[in-house]
């Protein structure tokens, strides 16, 4: 995650931008006796996610 700080008079504006799973790779399959699934402790099957955040502090 990258974060940028902009100071304006008596306020601070922080911008955050990030990308999870940049190359949109699928979680590897894992055989767990019941079915083929993925290791939820280590992988997220949600795919690529881009997020942007703003925080204004006075």
PDB file of N, CA, C, O and CB in Angstrom:
ATOM      1  N   UNK A   1       0.838  -1.165   0.000  1.00  0.00           N
ATOM      2  CA  UNK A   1       0.000   0.000   0.000  1.00  0.00           C
ATOM      3  C   UNK A   1       0.891   1.239   0.000  1.00  0.00           C
ATOM      4  O   UNK A   1       1.872   1.309   0.740  1.00  0.00           O
ATOM      5  CB  UNK A   1      -0.958  -0.008   1.210  1.00  0.00           C
ATOM      6  N   UNK A   2       0.550   2.189  -0.814  1.00  0.00           N
ATOM      7  CA  UNK A   2       1.242   3.471  -0.837  1.00  0.00           C
ATOM      8  C   UNK A   2       0.371   4.507  -0.155  1.00  0.00           C
ATOM      9  O   UNK A   2      -0.857   4.427  -0.183  1.00  0.00           O
ATOM     10  CB  UNK A   2       1.583   3.903  -2.286  1.00  0.00           C
ATOM     11  N   UNK A   3       1.022   5.476   0.454  1.00  0.00           N
ATOM     12  CA  UNK A   3       0.293   6.504   1.172  1.00  0.00           C
ATOM     13  C   UNK A   3       0.982   7.840   0.934  1.00  0.00           C
ATOM     14  O   UNK A   3       2.211   7.911   0.912  1.00  0.00           O
ATOM     15  CB  UNK A   3       0.207   6.177   2.688  1.00  0.00           C
ATOM     16  N   UNK A   4       0.202   8.893   0.757  1.00  0.00           N
ATOM     17  CA  UNK A   4       0.724  10.227   0.480  1.00  0.00           C
ATOM     18  C   UNK A   4       0.105  11.211   1.449  1.00  0.00           C
ATOM     19  O   UNK A   4      -1.088  11.132   1.744  1.00  0.00           O
ATOM     20  CB  UNK A   4       0.443  10.649  -0.983  1.00  0.00           C
ATOM     21  N   UNK A   5       0.908  12.137   1.947  1.00  0.00           N
ATOM     22  CA  UNK A   5       0.442  13.130   2.910  1.00  0.00           C
ATOM     23  C   UNK A   5       0.525  14.512   2.286  1.00  0.00           C
ATOM     24  O   UNK A   5       1.567  14.907   1.762  1.00  0.00           O
ATOM     25  CB  UNK A   5       1.270  13.069   4.218  1.00  0.00           C
ATOM     26  N   UNK A   6      -0.591  15.252   2.345  1.00  0.00           N
ATOM     27  CA  UNK A   6      -0.654  16.620   1.835  1.00  0.00           C
ATOM     28  C   UNK A   6      -1.077  17.508   2.994  1.00  0.00           C
ATOM     29  O   UNK A   6      -2.131  17.279   3.588  1.00  0.00           O
ATOM     30  CB  UNK A   6      -1.649  16.748   0.613  1.00  0.00           C
ATOM     31  N   UNK A   7      -0.277  18.518   3.329  1.00  0.00           N
ATOM     32  CA  UNK A   7      -0.624  19.424   4.423  1.00  0.00           C
ATOM     33  C   UNK A   7      -1.266  20.685   3.866  1.00  0.00           C
ATOM     34  O   UNK A   7      -0.730  21.311   2.951  1.00  0.00           O
ATOM     35  CB  UNK A   7       0.625  19.779   5.263  1.00  0.00           C
ATOM     36  N   UNK A   8      -2.430  21.061   4.426  1.00  0.00           N
ATOM     37  CA  UNK A   8      -3.166  22.240   3.978  1.00  0.00           C
ATOM     38  C   UNK A   8      -3.491  23.101   5.189  1.00  0.00           C
ATOM     39  O   UNK A   8      -4.337  22.722   5.999  1.00  0.00           O
ATOM     40  CB  UNK A   8      -4.466  21.840   3.215  1.00  0.00           C
ATOM     41  N   UNK A   9      -2.845  24.240   5.332  1.00  0.00           N
ATOM     42  CA  UNK A   9      -3.058  25.154   6.461  1.00  0.00           C
ATOM     43  C   UNK A   9      -3.015  24.381   7.780  1.00  0.00           C
ATOM     44  O   UNK A   9      -1.949  23.916   8.183  1.00  0.00           O
ATOM     45  CB  UNK A   9      -4.413  25.898   6.316  1.00  0.00           C
ATOM     46  N   UNK A  10      -4.142  24.239   8.450  1.00  0.00           N
ATOM     47  CA  UNK A  10      -4.197  23.535   9.731  1.00  0.00           C
ATOM     48  C   UNK A  10      -4.704  22.100   9.587  1.00  0.00           C
ATOM     49  O   UNK A  10      -5.001  21.451  10.590  1.00  0.00           O
ATOM     50  CB  UNK A  10      -5.085  24.295  10.699  1.00  0.00           C
ATOM     51  N   UNK A  11      -4.806  21.599   8.369  1.00  0.00           N
ATOM     52  CA  UNK A  11      -5.357  20.265   8.137  1.00  0.00           C
ATOM     53  C   UNK A  11      -4.330  19.393   7.420  1.00  0.00           C
ATOM     54  O   UNK A  11      -3.400  19.893   6.787  1.00  0.00           O
ATOM     55  CB  UNK A  11      -6.663  20.348   7.315  1.00  0.00           C
ATOM     56  N   UNK A  12      -4.519  18.084   7.533  1.00  0.00           N
ATOM     57  CA  UNK A  12      -3.708  17.120   6.811  1.00  0.00           C
ATOM     58  C   UNK A  12      -4.626  16.202   6.022  1.00  0.00           C
ATOM     59  O   UNK A  12      -5.605  15.687   6.563  1.00  0.00           O
ATOM     60  CB  UNK A  12      -2.808  16.309   7.777  1.00  0.00           C
ATOM     61  N   UNK A  13      -4.324  15.995   4.766  1.00  0.00           N
ATOM     62  CA  UNK A  13      -5.076  15.077   3.919  1.00  0.00           C
ATOM     63  C   UNK A  13      -4.146  13.925   3.556  1.00  0.00           C
ATOM     64  O   UNK A  13      -3.093  14.137   2.955  1.00  0.00           O
ATOM     65  CB  UNK A  13      -5.631  15.795   2.632  1.00  0.00           C
ATOM     66  N   UNK A  14      -4.536  12.707   3.921  1.00  0.00           N
ATOM     67  CA  UNK A  14      -3.758  11.516   3.606  1.00  0.00           C
ATOM     68  C   UNK A  14      -4.505  10.722   2.549  1.00  0.00           C
ATOM     69  O   UNK A  14      -5.678  10.399   2.729  1.00  0.00           O
ATOM     70  CB  UNK A  14      -3.500  10.652   4.878  1.00  0.00           C
ATOM     71  N   UNK A  15      -3.837  10.406   1.449  1.00  0.00           N
ATOM     72  CA  UNK A  15      -4.408   9.608   0.368  1.00  0.00           C
ATOM     73  C   UNK A  15      -3.735   8.245   0.374  1.00  0.00           C
ATOM     74  O   UNK A  15      -2.511   8.158   0.473  1.00  0.00           O
ATOM     75  CB  UNK A  15      -4.236  10.313  -1.016  1.00  0.00           C
ATOM     76  N   UNK A  16      -4.509   7.198   0.270  1.00  0.00           N
ATOM     77  CA  UNK A  16      -3.985   5.838   0.228  1.00  0.00           C
ATOM     78  C   UNK A  16      -4.489   5.153  -1.027  1.00  0.00           C
ATOM     79  O   UNK A  16      -5.655   5.291  -1.396  1.00  0.00           O
ATOM     80  CB  UNK A  16      -4.392   5.041   1.491  1.00  0.00           C
ATOM     81  N   UNK A  17      -3.605   4.413  -1.682  1.00  0.00           N
ATOM     82  CA  UNK A  17      -3.956   3.678  -2.894  1.00  0.00           C
ATOM     83  C   UNK A  17      -3.290   2.321  -2.817  1.00  0.00           C
ATOM     84  O   UNK A  17      -2.115   2.227  -2.463  1.00  0.00           O
ATOM     85  CB  UNK A  17      -3.525   4.449  -4.187  1.00  0.00           C
ATOM     86  N   UNK A  18      -4.027   1.265  -3.146  1.00  0.00           N
ATOM     87  CA  UNK A  18      -3.459  -0.074  -3.093  1.00  0.00           C
ATOM     88  C   UNK A  18      -4.149  -1.021  -4.046  1.00  0.00           C
ATOM     89  O   UNK A  18      -5.280  -0.790  -4.473  1.00  0.00           O
ATOM     90  CB  UNK A  18      -3.536  -0.617  -1.697  1.00  0.00           C
ATOM     91  N   UNK A  19      -3.441  -2.102  -4.377  1.00  0.00           N
ATOM     92  CA  UNK A  19      -3.978  -3.155  -5.229  1.00  0.00           C
ATOM     93  C   UNK A  19      -3.619  -4.490  -4.594  1.00  0.00           C
ATOM     94  O   UNK A  19      -2.455  -4.750  -4.289  1.00  0.00           O
ATOM     95  CB  UNK A  19      -3.425  -3.051  -6.694  1.00  0.00           C
ATOM     96  N   UNK A  20      -4.615  -5.323  -4.400  1.00  0.00           N
ATOM     97  CA  UNK A  20      -4.415  -6.673  -3.908  1.00  0.00           C
ATOM     98  C   UNK A  20      -4.570  -7.631  -5.078  1.00  0.00           C
ATOM     99  O   UNK A  20      -5.504  -7.499  -5.870  1.00  0.00           O
ATOM    100  CB  UNK A  20      -5.413  -7.014  -2.761  1.00  0.00           C
ATOM    101  N   UNK A  21      -3.667  -8.590  -5.194  1.00  0.00           N
ATOM    102  CA  UNK A  21      -3.687  -9.586  -6.272  1.00  0.00           C
ATOM    103  C   UNK A  21      -3.591  -8.889  -7.638  1.00  0.00           C
ATOM    104  O   UNK A  21      -4.472  -9.039  -8.484  1.00  0.00           O
ATOM    105  CB  UNK A  21      -4.981 -10.452  -6.193  1.00  0.00           C
ATOM    106  N   UNK A  22      -2.535  -8.147  -7.832  1.00  0.00           N
ATOM    107  CA  UNK A  22      -2.323  -7.331  -9.024  1.00  0.00           C
ATOM    108  C   UNK A  22      -2.501  -8.119 -10.319  1.00  0.00           C
ATOM    109  O   UNK A  22      -3.100  -7.608 -11.265  1.00  0.00           O
ATOM    110  CB  UNK A  22      -0.943  -6.723  -8.988  1.00  0.00           C
ATOM    111  N   UNK A  23      -1.998  -9.341 -10.386  1.00  0.00           N
ATOM    112  CA  UNK A  23      -2.053 -10.124 -11.621  1.00  0.00           C
ATOM    113  C   UNK A  23      -3.274 -11.041 -11.700  1.00  0.00           C
ATOM    114  O   UNK A  23      -3.350 -11.888 -12.590  1.00  0.00           O
ATOM    115  CB  UNK A  23      -0.800 -10.950 -11.753  1.00  0.00           C
ATOM    116  N   UNK A  24      -4.231 -10.881 -10.777  1.00  0.00           N
ATOM    117  CA  UNK A  24      -5.500 -11.619 -10.769  1.00  0.00           C
ATOM    118  C   UNK A  24      -5.298 -13.127 -10.823  1.00  0.00           C
ATOM    119  O   UNK A  24      -5.958 -13.821 -11.597  1.00  0.00           O
ATOM    120  CB  UNK A  24      -6.361 -11.183 -11.936  1.00  0.00           C
ATOM    121  N   UNK A  25      -4.369 -13.640  -9.985  1.00  0.00           N
ATOM    122  CA  UNK A  25      -4.117 -15.078  -9.937  1.00  0.00           C
ATOM    123  C   UNK A  25      -5.184 -15.766  -9.090  1.00  0.00           C
ATOM    124  O   UNK A  25      -5.664 -15.207  -8.104  1.00  0.00           O
ATOM    125  CB  UNK A  25      -2.707 -15.367  -9.373  1.00  0.00           C
ATOM    126  N   UNK A  26      -5.546 -16.975  -9.482  1.00  0.00           N
ATOM    127  CA  UNK A  26      -6.521 -17.741  -8.712  1.00  0.00           C
ATOM    128  C   UNK A  26      -5.825 -18.441  -7.559  1.00  0.00           C
ATOM    129  O   UNK A  26      -4.649 -18.791  -7.658  1.00  0.00           O
ATOM    130  CB  UNK A  26      -7.251 -18.764  -9.606  1.00  0.00           C
ATOM    131  N   UNK A  27      -6.552 -18.649  -6.458  1.00  0.00           N
ATOM    132  CA  UNK A  27      -6.005 -19.367  -5.305  1.00  0.00           C
ATOM    133  C   UNK A  27      -5.771 -20.822  -5.699  1.00  0.00           C
ATOM    134  O   UNK A  27      -6.615 -21.414  -6.373  1.00  0.00           O
ATOM    135  CB  UNK A  27      -6.963 -19.271  -4.069  1.00  0.00           C
ATOM    136  N   UNK A  28      -4.633 -21.418  -5.290  1.00  0.00           N
ATOM    137  CA  UNK A  28      -4.375 -22.820  -5.634  1.00  0.00           C
ATOM    138  C   UNK A  28      -5.361 -23.751  -4.921  1.00  0.00           C
ATOM    139  O   UNK A  28      -5.762 -23.494  -3.786  1.00  0.00           O
ATOM    140  CB  UNK A  28      -2.927 -23.204  -5.269  1.00  0.00           C
ATOM    141  N   UNK A  29      -5.738 -24.820  -5.596  1.00  0.00           N
ATOM    142  CA  UNK A  29      -6.679 -25.777  -5.022  1.00  0.00           C
ATOM    143  C   UNK A  29      -5.993 -26.663  -3.993  1.00  0.00           C
ATOM    144  O   UNK A  29      -4.802 -26.955  -4.102  1.00  0.00           O
ATOM    145  CB  UNK A  29      -7.307 -26.634  -6.120  1.00  0.00           C
ATOM    146  N   UNK A  30      -6.749 -27.081  -3.007  1.00  0.00           N
ATOM    147  CA  UNK A  30      -6.264 -27.906  -1.917  1.00  0.00           C
ATOM    148  C   UNK A  30      -7.295 -28.998  -1.682  1.00  0.00           C
ATOM    149  O   UNK A  30      -8.481 -28.704  -1.527  1.00  0.00           O
ATOM    150  CB  UNK A  30      -6.011 -27.062  -0.621  1.00  0.00           C
ATOM    151  N   UNK A  31      -6.861 -30.258  -1.653  1.00  0.00           N
ATOM    152  CA  UNK A  31      -7.781 -31.359  -1.374  1.00  0.00           C
ATOM    153  C   UNK A  31      -7.850 -31.550   0.134  1.00  0.00           C
ATOM    154  O   UNK A  31      -6.835 -31.830   0.772  1.00  0.00           O
ATOM    155  CB  UNK A  31      -7.329 -32.678  -2.088  1.00  0.00           C
ATOM    156  N   UNK A  32      -9.041 -31.401   0.708  1.00  0.00           N
ATOM    157  CA  UNK A  32      -9.198 -31.518   2.159  1.00  0.00           C
ATOM    158  C   UNK A  32     -10.161 -32.631   2.565  1.00  0.00           C
ATOM    159  O   UNK A  32     -10.841 -32.516   3.584  1.00  0.00           O
ATOM    160  CB  UNK A  32      -9.681 -30.206   2.726  1.00  0.00           C
ATOM    161  N   UNK A  33     -10.224 -33.691   1.792  1.00  0.00           N
ATOM    162  CA  UNK A  33     -11.032 -34.889   2.040  1.00  0.00           C
ATOM    163  C   UNK A  33     -12.515 -34.681   1.778  1.00  0.00           C
ATOM    164  O   UNK A  33     -13.188 -35.623   1.360  1.00  0.00           O
ATOM    165  CB  UNK A  33     -10.841 -35.345   3.457  1.00  0.00           C
ATOM    166  N   UNK A  34     -13.050 -33.495   2.004  1.00  0.00           N
ATOM    167  CA  UNK A  34     -14.471 -33.264   1.736  1.00  0.00           C
ATOM    168  C   UNK A  34     -14.676 -32.803   0.291  1.00  0.00           C
ATOM    169  O   UNK A  34     -15.632 -33.219  -0.365  1.00  0.00           O
ATOM    170  CB  UNK A  34     -15.045 -32.218   2.718  1.00  0.00           C
ATOM    171  N   UNK A  35     -13.794 -31.959  -0.194  1.00  0.00           N
ATOM    172  CA  UNK A  35     -13.913 -31.444  -1.556  1.00  0.00           C
ATOM    173  C   UNK A  35     -12.620 -30.722  -1.944  1.00  0.00           C
ATOM    174  O   UNK A  35     -11.697 -30.608  -1.138  1.00  0.00           O
ATOM    175  CB  UNK A  35     -15.136 -30.489  -1.680  1.00  0.00           C
ATOM    176  N   UNK A  36     -12.566 -30.246  -3.165  1.00  0.00           N
ATOM    177  CA  UNK A  36     -11.445 -29.419  -3.600  1.00  0.00           C
ATOM    178  C   UNK A  36     -11.784 -27.988  -3.239  1.00  0.00           C
ATOM    179  O   UNK A  36     -12.839 -27.480  -3.621  1.00  0.00           O
ATOM    180  CB  UNK A  36     -11.162 -29.573  -5.140  1.00  0.00           C
ATOM    181  N   UNK A  37     -10.913 -27.348  -2.518  1.00  0.00           N
ATOM    182  CA  UNK A  37     -11.164 -26.008  -2.042  1.00  0.00           C
ATOM    183  C   UNK A  37      -9.864 -25.215  -2.111  1.00  0.00           C
ATOM    184  O   UNK A  37      -8.993 -25.539  -2.919  1.00  0.00           O
ATOM    185  CB  UNK A  37     -11.737 -26.026  -0.604  1.00  0.00           C
ATOM    186  N   UNK A  38      -9.714 -24.205  -1.298  1.00  0.00           N
ATOM    187  CA  UNK A  38      -8.492 -23.420  -1.208  1.00  0.00           C
ATOM    188  C   UNK A  38      -8.184 -23.212   0.277  1.00  0.00           C
ATOM    189  O   UNK A  38      -9.079 -23.322   1.116  1.00  0.00           O
ATOM    190  CB  UNK A  38      -8.632 -22.045  -1.968  1.00  0.00           C
ATOM    191  N   UNK A  39      -6.937 -22.914   0.601  1.00  0.00           N
ATOM    192  CA  UNK A  39      -6.539 -22.684   1.991  1.00  0.00           C
ATOM    193  C   UNK A  39      -6.944 -21.263   2.379  1.00  0.00           C
ATOM    194  O   UNK A  39      -6.252 -20.305   2.035  1.00  0.00           O
ATOM    195  CB  UNK A  39      -4.994 -22.904   2.188  1.00  0.00           C
ATOM    196  N   UNK A  40      -8.047 -21.126   3.082  1.00  0.00           N
ATOM    197  CA  UNK A  40      -8.584 -19.805   3.404  1.00  0.00           C
ATOM    198  C   UNK A  40      -7.694 -19.016   4.362  1.00  0.00           C
ATOM    199  O   UNK A  40      -7.828 -17.796   4.451  1.00  0.00           O
ATOM    200  CB  UNK A  40      -9.958 -19.948   4.000  1.00  0.00           C
ATOM    201  N   UNK A  41      -6.797 -19.678   5.073  1.00  0.00           N
ATOM    202  CA  UNK A  41      -5.874 -18.971   5.956  1.00  0.00           C
ATOM    203  C   UNK A  41      -4.769 -18.273   5.165  1.00  0.00           C
ATOM    204  O   UNK A  41      -4.129 -17.348   5.666  1.00  0.00           O
ATOM    205  CB  UNK A  41      -5.262 -19.941   6.964  1.00  0.00           C
ATOM    206  N   UNK A  42      -4.548 -18.719   3.928  1.00  0.00           N
ATOM    207  CA  UNK A  42      -3.430 -18.201   3.148  1.00  0.00           C
ATOM    208  C   UNK A  42      -3.837 -17.507   1.856  1.00  0.00           C
ATOM    209  O   UNK A  42      -3.048 -16.749   1.291  1.00  0.00           O
ATOM    210  CB  UNK A  42      -2.499 -19.309   2.830  1.00  0.00           C
ATOM    211  N   UNK A  43      -5.051 -17.751   1.379  1.00  0.00           N
ATOM    212  CA  UNK A  43      -5.463 -17.210   0.088  1.00  0.00           C
ATOM    213  C   UNK A  43      -6.871 -16.634   0.151  1.00  0.00           C
ATOM    214  O   UNK A  43      -7.686 -17.041   0.979  1.00  0.00           O
ATOM    215  CB  UNK A  43      -5.389 -18.289  -0.986  1.00  0.00           C
ATOM    216  N   UNK A  44      -7.144 -15.679  -0.735  1.00  0.00           N
ATOM    217  CA  UNK A  44      -8.459 -15.071  -0.861  1.00  0.00           C
ATOM    218  C   UNK A  44      -8.928 -15.277  -2.299  1.00  0.00           C
ATOM    219  O   UNK A  44      -8.256 -14.820  -3.224  1.00  0.00           O
ATOM    220  CB  UNK A  44      -8.427 -13.546  -0.479  1.00  0.00           C
ATOM    221  N   UNK A  45     -10.054 -15.948  -2.518  1.00  0.00           N
ATOM    222  CA  UNK A  45     -10.498 -16.228  -3.887  1.00  0.00           C
ATOM    223  C   UNK A  45     -11.179 -15.034  -4.550  1.00  0.00           C
ATOM    224  O   UNK A  45     -11.717 -15.175  -5.648  1.00  0.00           O
ATOM    225  CB  UNK A  45     -11.442 -17.405  -3.887  1.00  0.00           C
ATOM    226  N   UNK A  46     -11.171 -13.889  -3.928  1.00  0.00           N
ATOM    227  CA  UNK A  46     -11.899 -12.724  -4.439  1.00  0.00           C
ATOM    228  C   UNK A  46     -11.341 -12.113  -5.703  1.00  0.00           C
ATOM    229  O   UNK A  46     -12.035 -11.337  -6.361  1.00  0.00           O
ATOM    230  CB  UNK A  46     -11.939 -11.690  -3.407  1.00  0.00           C
ATOM    231  N   UNK A  47     -10.109 -12.435  -6.068  1.00  0.00           N
ATOM    232  CA  UNK A  47      -9.537 -11.853  -7.278  1.00  0.00           C
ATOM    233  C   UNK A  47      -8.892 -10.505  -7.006  1.00  0.00           C
ATOM    234  O   UNK A  47      -8.565 -10.179  -5.864  1.00  0.00           O
ATOM    235  CB  UNK A  47     -10.602 -11.707  -8.343  1.00  0.00           C
ATOM    236  N   UNK A  48      -8.714  -9.730  -8.056  1.00  0.00           N
ATOM    237  CA  UNK A  48      -8.055  -8.428  -7.952  1.00  0.00           C
ATOM    238  C   UNK A  48      -8.951  -7.419  -7.247  1.00  0.00           C
ATOM    239  O   UNK A  48     -10.159  -7.375  -7.478  1.00  0.00           O
ATOM    240  CB  UNK A  48      -7.670  -7.910  -9.342  1.00  0.00           C
ATOM    241  N   UNK A  49      -8.337  -6.603  -6.377  1.00  0.00           N
ATOM    242  CA  UNK A  49      -9.082  -5.565  -5.689  1.00  0.00           C
ATOM    243  C   UNK A  49      -8.234  -4.296  -5.661  1.00  0.00           C
ATOM    244  O   UNK A  49      -7.072  -4.324  -5.258  1.00  0.00           O
ATOM    245  CB  UNK A  49      -9.472  -6.014  -4.250  1.00  0.00           C
ATOM    246  N   UNK A  50      -8.826  -3.191  -6.092  1.00  0.00           N
ATOM    247  CA  UNK A  50      -8.172  -1.887  -6.073  1.00  0.00           C
ATOM    248  C   UNK A  50      -8.896  -1.031  -5.046  1.00  0.00           C
ATOM    249  O   UNK A  50     -10.127  -1.003  -5.018  1.00  0.00           O
ATOM    250  CB  UNK A  50      -8.179  -1.209  -7.494  1.00  0.00           C
ATOM    251  N   UNK A  51      -8.143  -0.334  -4.201  1.00  0.00           N
ATOM    252  CA  UNK A  51      -8.806   0.499  -3.205  1.00  0.00           C
ATOM    253  C   UNK A  51      -8.135   1.852  -3.108  1.00  0.00           C
ATOM    254  O   UNK A  51      -6.941   1.999  -3.368  1.00  0.00           O
ATOM    255  CB  UNK A  51      -8.808  -0.186  -1.843  1.00  0.00           C
ATOM    256  N   UNK A  52      -8.930   2.834  -2.728  1.00  0.00           N
ATOM    257  CA  UNK A  52      -8.497   4.217  -2.605  1.00  0.00           C
ATOM    258  C   UNK A  52      -9.101   4.756  -1.316  1.00  0.00           C
ATOM    259  O   UNK A  52     -10.287   4.560  -1.050  1.00  0.00           O
ATOM    260  CB  UNK A  52      -8.925   5.080  -3.854  1.00  0.00           C
ATOM    261  N   UNK A  53      -8.279   5.439  -0.513  1.00  0.00           N
ATOM    262  CA  UNK A  53      -8.784   5.975   0.752  1.00  0.00           C
ATOM    263  C   UNK A  53      -8.360   7.425   0.938  1.00  0.00           C
ATOM    264  O   UNK A  53      -7.302   7.850   0.474  1.00  0.00           O
ATOM    265  CB  UNK A  53      -8.290   5.129   1.928  1.00  0.00           C
ATOM    266  N   UNK A  54      -9.202   8.159   1.619  1.00  0.00           N
ATOM    267  CA  UNK A  54      -8.951   9.564   1.959  1.00  0.00           C
ATOM    268  C   UNK A  54      -9.128   9.727   3.457  1.00  0.00           C
ATOM    269  O   UNK A  54     -10.051   9.156   4.037  1.00  0.00           O
ATOM    270  CB  UNK A  54      -9.907  10.528   1.175  1.00  0.00           C
ATOM    271  N   UNK A  55      -8.253  10.501   4.091  1.00  0.00           N
ATOM    272  CA  UNK A  55      -8.410  10.805   5.505  1.00  0.00           C
ATOM    273  C   UNK A  55      -8.052  12.266   5.720  1.00  0.00           C
ATOM    274  O   UNK A  55      -6.947  12.691   5.381  1.00  0.00           O
ATOM    275  CB  UNK A  55      -7.527   9.872   6.388  1.00  0.00           C
ATOM    276  N   UNK A  56      -8.965  13.029   6.275  1.00  0.00           N
ATOM    277  CA  UNK A  56      -8.762  14.442   6.546  1.00  0.00           C
ATOM    278  C   UNK A  56      -8.723  14.644   8.053  1.00  0.00           C
ATOM    279  O   UNK A  56      -9.688  14.335   8.751  1.00  0.00           O
ATOM    280  CB  UNK A  56      -9.876  15.308   5.893  1.00  0.00           C
ATOM    281  N   UNK A  57      -7.607  15.164   8.552  1.00  0.00           N
ATOM    282  CA  UNK A  57      -7.453  15.423   9.983  1.00  0.00           C
ATOM    283  C   UNK A  57      -7.258  16.922  10.201  1.00  0.00           C
ATOM    284  O   UNK A  57      -6.463  17.550   9.503  1.00  0.00           O
ATOM    285  CB  UNK A  57      -6.254  14.616  10.573  1.00  0.00           C
ATOM    286  N   UNK A  58      -7.966  17.489  11.150  1.00  0.00           N
ATOM    287  CA  UNK A  58      -7.865  18.924  11.430  1.00  0.00           C
ATOM    288  C   UNK A  58      -7.138  19.153  12.723  1.00  0.00           C
ATOM    289  O   UNK A  58      -6.952  20.299  13.132  1.00  0.00           O
ATOM    290  CB  UNK A  58      -9.245  19.572  11.484  1.00  0.00           C
TER     291      UNK A  58
END
